[in-house]
């Protein structure tokens, strides 16, 4: 059962127009990743899967998952930095 939030304006959610620009920049950076990299980051960082669990989902080895996640994080950082300006101001 879904319980609606009483006041959505108070939450920093990317779907909220008043959301923190950092979250919006991160969402945009994630969306600009290759699908395979985005999947790995979501499985590891958001869903909390282990390398072993991800390797089963992706039909690869844990070592390959670690290497791909390393590349995915680098690409995510590059995407995020390309969106942000000077570390303090954000362009969306």
C-alpha positions, 0 to 999 in steps of 0.5 A: 500500500502506498502512503502519500507524503503530506507535503512533497514540497519539503523533500529534496527529490529529483522529481520535485522542481525545487530539488537540490541542484546537486541531486538533479545534476547527479540524476542527469549524470546517471542518465548520461551513462551507458545502460550497462554502467548505470545498471551496475551503479544502481545494483551496487549503490542503490540496491546494495548488491554485493559483487557476487550478487551482481555477477550472477545478475549480469552473468559475469565474474565478480572481478569483471563487475569490480572492473566495470564498476570502477570504469562506471564510477569514473564515467559518472564523475566525469559526467557530473563534473561536466554538468557542474561549474566550479564545484559550487554552481550547477547548470542543468 
